[in-house]
Amino acid sequence: MISYRPLYETMKKRKITSYALIYKHHINSRTMNNIKHGQNISTYTVERLCKILNCTPNDVFEFIDNDSE
């Protein structure tokens, strides 16, 4: 499972809100909704978020293994 928790932590550190991503940086509101609900986003969007936030993909999402044995 993919979690976007690191994105929200990175946004907080960089003092960038979801509102700013949508209206200042032109990230589609549907994309932000997908992130909020843990749905898929494109690698292009990950790249754009990384450029905007000056970070790496690890700062945007993490993989959580639900099959822990």
Protein Blocks (a to p, Z undefined) as FASTA:
>chain_A
ZZfklmmmmmmmnopafklmmmmnopafklmmmmmnopacdfklmmmmmmmnopafklmb
ccddfkbZZ
